[in-house]
Amino acid sequence: MALGTLSLDHLRVLVAIADAGSFSAAARKLRRAQSAISQAVATLEELQGVRLFDRSGHRPRLTDIGQVLVEQARLVLASATRFEAVAASNRTGLEAELALAIDPLVPTAPLIESLHRLRNTYPDLPVSFTTEGLGGALRRLRNDSAALAICLLLPAVPEDIVAYPLLRIDMVPVVAPEHPLASLGRPATRSDLESHTQLVLSDPVETNGASYGLSSARLWRFVDLGRRLDFLLAGFGWCRMPGHLVSEPIANGHLTRIEIENDPTPREGLTIYAAHRRDHAPGVAGRWLLDELQRCLCR
């Protein structure tokens, strides 16, 4: 295997000398004649037009550029090893890459254990994550840019999607302490909410798509959950936020929880699903992660 006139074998010889400490030790390590090692170094020096070793002493010693190129050789060899591992895995049915789409409301912490195990099981598998606005994960499944989505599916699971419930998240109605709703002293009615700005998550692509949980006549729409939290803390309006994101601001007094009369949000929280297209089942790693998430989160 070669990169132009430079072969990976030349790089292996260079690294072996650096690790073993001498040409003779590298020859023993690689089970070659010392003359073959010397010839490989001479060829490498000629090809690159640099002097890799200072031969003026008792033992050849790496020059400054030689030390730099040894580290570069290690990177190239490691990359070549990964290249071969990915190709070998793909021959067994493993995806070339696992693309995951995650809704912005989904907490990361419950997923970490399963993702650690995924990395340990398939260490050479490239994994990509996308987090977009509301509806982005489902859209990525449908346009085939994600194999698996971790997402909300409202108001119900679509017919073209296979979904497995993983966990529930609490949606807590909150405002800044100085907001008028914070001092209401009773559950807010719909008429109370209508006169105040509601900060809502919006689909950046299908802006006229279905909306859920709207109670106000005044709406400020956000794609980014973190940006919405910033405006919430600044007192611009009220909204329902995932409990895991607002528990600390509530505890330290930066946000106030409000009660809503006849709140349509389920008391048990919203269901987070692992989902894929019905006509496009995930590959080996996707199926493994799906099973792992169910095992880990559905105890």
N, C-alpha and C positions, 0 to 999 in steps of 0.2 A: 504494500500500500504506500503511495507516495503523494506528496503535495508538490506538484511540479517536479523539479529535480531533487527536492528534499524528501527523503523517506523517513517514515516513522522509526525505522530501525536505527537510523543515524541518531535520532533523539533518544531512543532507549539506551544506546551505547553511552551517550553523553551523560545521561542521568545515572546510569550504573557506575560510571567512573566517579562522579561526584559523591554518590552514596557509599561506594566501597572504599574510596580513598586513593586508588591507584589503578593503573592500566591492568596490572597483573591480577589484582583482586577482582576487577570488573570482568576480566576474561574468565576467571573461575566461576563467578556468579552466573555469567551468561553461557558457560560451557563452550567457550570458543578459544581459539589460539590467540595469544597476545598480539601476534602480528596482525590478525584480523581486526582487533580492537584499534590498534595504532592506525591501520589503513582507513578505518571508518572515520576516525577523528580527523585525519589528514584530508579526506574527501570532504567532510563537513566544513572544515576551515576553508578549503578551496572554493566550495560552492558559495559560502557566505561572505568570503573576502575578509575574514577577521581571524585573529589569533585567539583561540579558546584557552590554550594552556601556555604557561611560562615554563619552558623546558631547561632553564639555566641552572636549576638546582638539582639536588639528588633525586627528587621526585617532581613530575610535572604538577604545576599548581595552576588552578583556574585564574585567568586574568579577570579584570573587572567586568569586561563585556562577557566573558565566559560565565561568570556568576549570574549575570542578568539573564543570559540565554538559557542557562540550566532551569531557572524558574519558569521561563516561557515554555521550555520543552515539557516540563511537568504539566502545565496547563493544557498543552496540545494533546499529550498522551491521555490525560484524564478525560478530555473531551472526546477523543477517539474511542475510549472505552465505553463512555456513555452512548456514543453513536451506535456502536455494535450491540449494546444491551437493549436499546430501544428497538433496533431492527429485529433482534432475536425475540423480544417480547411481542412485537407486532405479528410475527409469524405464528405465535400461539393464540392470536385473537385479541390481544390487548390493544386498546385504542392508541393511536398515535399521540393523542392529547385528550384530556378529560376537561370539557368546558362546563362550568357550573354557573348558574344564574341564581342570585340570592336577592330576595326582596329587602328593601331598606329597613323594614320593621323587624326583620328576623335577628334575634340576638346571636352573636358569634360564639359566646362562651360555651353553650351546650354542644356546639359542633366540633370544638377543638379536639377533644379526645378521639373522635372518629377520624378526623383529618390527620392526626398524628399517626394513627394506625394505617391509614391509607398510604402515607409517605413511607412508613416502615415496610409495608407489604409490597409496594411498587415504587422503589426509590428513584427509578429513572423515568417515571411517568411525568410528563409536563402537565400541570394543572393550571387552568385559567379561571379567574373569578370575575364576574361582572355584577355590579349592584347599580341599578337604575331606579327611576321613579316608579311609582305604583303602576303595576301592569307590565313592567319591563321584563320580568322573569318569564311570564307566560308568553309574551311576544317572542322572546328568544327561543323558547321551545318550539313555537310554531314556525319560525323561519329557519330552524335547524342550526342556529348558531350556539345552542347549548344542548347538551345531552340530558342534563338533570337540573331541575330547579328546586330550590328550597323557598317556598312562597306561601302567601295567602291565596285562596281561591274563593272570591266573593262574586255573587251570593251563594254559589254552589260549584261543585267540580264540573267543568265542561265535559261534554260527551267525548271529545277527541283526546282527553287527557286521562292518564292513569295516575292516581294520587294515593299516597299512604300517609295518614296522620302521624305526626311525630310528637308535637307538644303544643301547649297553649300559651298565649301571652296575654297578660292583663292589659287592657287599654284604660288608662286613668285620665279622667277629665281634670285639667289643671289650668291655673292662671298665675300670673305674677301676684305677689301679696298686695300690691297697690291697686290692682284692677278692681273695678266696682263689683264684679261677681264674687270676689274673694270675701267681701263683707256682707254678702246677701243675708246670711243667717238662717237660711232654709234651702231646701232643694230648688234648683233653678228650673223654672218652667220653660216651655218652648218660647213663650212671649218674652221671657227674660233674656233668652239667648239670642233671639232674632235681632235685637238692637245692638249687639256687640259683634265685632269682627271675629270670625272663626278662621283659624289658620289650618288649611287642609293640604294633605298630600295629593298631588295631581299627576296624571299620566302626561309626560311631556310630548308624546306622539299623538295619542288619541284624546285631544283636549275636550272633545264633546262626548267622551265615553261615560259609562255609568259611574255615578258617585254614590257613596254610602256614608251614613252617619252625619249628613248635613243638617244643621239646625238653625243656622243664621242666614239672614238676608245679605250680610256683608261677608264676602269670602276673599281671603288672600291665599293664593295657591303657591305651593312650593313643590319642587322635585326632590330637593335634598333634605333629609331628616334633620341633620345637624344644623342647617341654616334655619329651619323652622324652630328648632329649640332656642337658637339665639334670639329670634324675634319674640318667642314666647317669654323668655326670661326678661326681655326688654319691655314687656307690658303691652305689646301690640294687639293681643287678643287672647282667645282661649282655644284649646284643642284637646283631643284625646291623645295621650302619648303612651308608648310601651312602658309598663311599670319598671322594667329593669333600667330604663334611661332616666327616670325621674325620681326614683326612690331617694337618691342622695340629695338632689335639690329640694325635695320636700322636707327631708330630715333637717337640712341646714337652714330652712326658712326662705329659700330663694324662689320656691314655688308653693302654691297652695292648692290642695285638692278640693274640688267642688263636687257636690252631689247634683244629679240631674233627675228630675221627676220623669218617671216612665222611660228611663234611658234604654234605647233599643239595643245597645251593645250587650252581647251575652255576658252574664255575670261570671261565667266560667272562663271567659276570655275567647280570643280568636284562635282558630286552629292553624298551625303551620304544617304544611305538607311537603313531602318529597314527591316530585312529580316528573313524569316524562310523557312524551306523545304516545298515544295508543298504538300508532303504526310505526313507531321507531323505538324499540326497546334499547336500553343502554347496553354498552359493551361489557367486557369482563370487569374492568375496574369500576365502571358506573354501577353495575349490578352488585359488586362487592360493597361499594360505599352505601348503596341503598339498603342492603341487608344489615350492614353495620350500624347505620343510623337508626334503623328500626330496633335493632337489638339494644343499642345503647340508650335511646331516648324513650322507648316504649316499655320500660321495665314495669 
